[in-house]
Amino acid sequence: MNHIIILAGGKGTRMKTERPKVLNTIKEVSFIKKVLNSVTRICHCPTIIVGYKGDEVISETGNKYHYVLQKEQLGTGHAIMCAKNDLASRDIDTILVLNGDHPLVKAKTLKNIICSHKKGWAVLTVASIVVSNFEGDLNMFSDFGKIIRGENGEIKGIVEIKDATEKEKEVKEVNVSYYCFDAKWLWSNIEKIVNKNKAGEYYLTDLVKMAFNENQKINSYIIKNPIEGMGVNTAEHLMVAEKCCKIPLEDFIARKFAFLSKIFLS
């Protein structure tokens, strides 16, 4: 069985609001709802990792999914550690992990990542995008982790921007934080992650280097449309994402209905 985990525990300090990051809106729809609009087309009841003001995230999503509390925000790897007790015993063979602040990803892309993972017979699949530069609207990707490949094109690891050398910062293939795991391998290795980095956090990306060092197969899936990899971290990022966003038909109809109801019932 396939399962999806959405990371939604962060505050989003750079958005300069007091609300949880995933409750910020794009075209009047919260990030988390837009992500769920895609996710629930392929996974009926995903797991949502909540943390900062988690009750607000649960309320926003209707309290109808599976929720796991991350009491301290100690990184993406730590978030998945928090879910282990709830999920490791379930009949799940493939787990897709994504962030709740990437509102423009499409269900088809998520499905393609899972299919690519299964066809590749890998312990994990890393989704990425390749940009031509980091100028203009593409500047938001300059802060993303860098995909490090070996001489034969194999993925060796992912370097977070805080820990990257000047040369690594120039790498144009970036990590969009969509990962597909063999569930058994994930649960066997998630607690091996350590927080020896500048942020003092447990990076989920460390599993990539771990798999490489173990000579495990690492699959990659390059997303063709950079829009689907946009993570909204600042007000400037939000402006770019809104330019690229089209209001879904169901949202448009709902708003028109609400507007007409207000007219006729007033």
N, C-alpha and C positions, 0 to 999 in steps of 0.2 A: 504494500500500500504506500502511496505517496502522501506526504504531509508538508505543510508550509508553515514556517515560523516568521512572524513579522516583528522586527525590533522597534519598539515604540516607547522606550523608557526615558529618553533624553529630555532635558530642559530646552536645549536650543538657545544657549546664551547669546549667540551672535545674531539671532532674530530680534533681540532686544524687546522681548515680551515676557510676561510672567506665566503665560500658558504653556502647557507641554508643546514641544516642537511640532508634533504630528497634528495638533489641533489648529495650527495656522491654516489659512485657507487660500485656495487658488480658484478664481472664478466663483467665489462664495461657497466652495465645497472644501471641507477639511482634507488635508493630505491623506490622513488615514482612511477616510471614506473612499477617496479616489483609488488608493492602493487596494482596498478591499473589493472595490468594484471589479478589478481585474482578477484578484486572487480567488474570490469565491466562485468564479466561473470554472475553476479547475480543482478547488479544494473547498468543500462545503463548510467545514469548521476548522479554520486555521488556528494556530496558537499565537497569541499576541503577548509579547513581553512588555509589561508596563512597569513604570518606576515613578518618576517625578509626577506628582498629582495624578497617579494612576486611576483614581476613581473617576476623574473627568474623562479620561480616555475610554474607560469602560462604559460610562454613560453615553458618550458620543457614538460608540459603536453598538449601542443597544443591549449590552450585556448578553449577547447571544453567541459568543465564541468561547474558545478556551483561553483563559488568561493565566499568566505566570507573573508573580511579583519579583522584580529585581530591586531589593531594598536599597542597595548602594549601586550607583552607576560607575562600575569599575571596568567598563569596556565591553565590546561586542562578544569576546570570548566568555567573559563572566556571565553575560546575559544567557548564553546557551547553557552554561553550567547550571544556572538556576532552573532550566527546563528539564534537565536530565532526569530527575526523580519522577516527574510526571510522564515523560514520553518514552524513556528507555525500555519500559516493560510492555509497551504497546506494539501491535503487529504493524510496524512501519519499516520499510526497507530503504526508502529514499526520502531525504529531507531537503527541501529548498528553503534557504534563509535569505531574507531581503529586508531592507530598511523601510520604515514607515514614512520616511521623508522623501521618497522618490515617487511623486504622484503621477508621473506620466508613463509609467511602464504599462505595457499592454499584456493582456492574458495570453495572447498567441506567443509572445516572446517568452513568457514564463514557461509555457508548455513546451516550447522548442528547447529551452535549456534543460528541462527534465528529460526530454527525449534524447537529446545529445548526450547527456550523462549516461543514460542507460545503454545507449548504443556503444559508448566508449568503454564500457566495463572498467570505469575508473573509481577510485575511492572518493574523489571529489572533482567537481567541475567548477571552473572559475569563469564568470562572465566579465567581459571587458568591452571597451570601445577604443577606437583609434582615432585620434584627432590630428589635423594637419598642423595646428598651432594652438597656442593658448591666448589668442587675442580676441577682443570683442566679446561676443556672447559665449565663446568657448573658454573664456578666462576662468569660469567656475570650475573647470576640470583641472586647473593647475594645482589645486589643493588635494586632489584625489591621490590615493596610493598608486604607486608605479608597478607595473607588471615587469618582472625581471625574467628574461629568457636566456637560455644557454645557447651554445654555438649551433645546436641542432634544432633550435626553435622551441625546445621544451621549456615549460614554466619552472623556474627554480624557486621563485618566491615572490612576495609582494612587500614592497617597502613603503611604510607610511611616510607622508611628506615631512613630518616632524623629525624623522630619523634618516631621511634621504641625503645622500651626498649631492654636490652641485651637478655632477654628471647624471646621477639618477633622476634629478628633478627635470632633466631635459627629455626623459622618455615620454613618448607620445601615446603609448598604450597604457590606459589607466583602468584601475579597478572600480567597478560600479557597485560593488558589495552585494552581488547576487551570487550565492554559492549553492551548489547542489552536492549533497553528501550521501555516501553509503552510510546508512544509519548505524550499523554495527561498528563500523570504523570510527565514526564520529564519537559515539559514546565511549569507545575504548580509549580515545585520545584527548578528548576535550579538557580533562583535568590535568593534562601534562603541560598545558600552556603556563608560562610564567610571565611576570610583569616587569621584566628587566628592560625597560625602555624609558625614553624621556618623559612620557606621559604617566608612567607608573600604572598602565592599564593592561588588561589581558586582551590581546588582539586575536580575533578569530583568524586573521590572516596568517598567524604563526603556524596554523595547521598546514598551510601550503608548503612552507619550508620543511616542516616535519615529514610530510608525505614524500617530498623530494629526497630527503636524507635517508628515508627508509626504502628508496627505489620503488615506491608505489606509483601507480599510473595516475597522472593528473591530466584531466581533459580541459579544454578551453572552448568557450563559445563567444565569438565576437559579435556584438550587437551592431547591426548596420546603421541604425538611426540613433545618433547621439542623444536626441531628445529623450529617449526612453531611459537613459542613464543619468538624467539630471537629478542631483540631490540638492534640495533647497536648504541652504545653511544661513543665508543672509537676505536682507530686504532686496539687495541688488540681484541675487539669484532668483528671487521670487518674480521680479519684474521680467527677467528673461524667460522663465518658465511660463508665465502668463501669456507672453507673446506667442509661445509655441502651443498653447493649450486651446483645444476646441471643446466647447461645452457639450457633453454627451446628450444625445437626443432625449433620454429619459429625464435628465435634469431640466432641459429646456421645456419639455411638456409640463413637468411638475410646477415650474415657476409660472408658466402661462396660466395653468389651472388655478394656482393660488391667487394670481392677479385678477382673473375674471371672477373668482369667487368673492373676492373683496369688493368688487364693483357691484355685483348682483345681490350680495347679502347685506350690504351696508344701507 
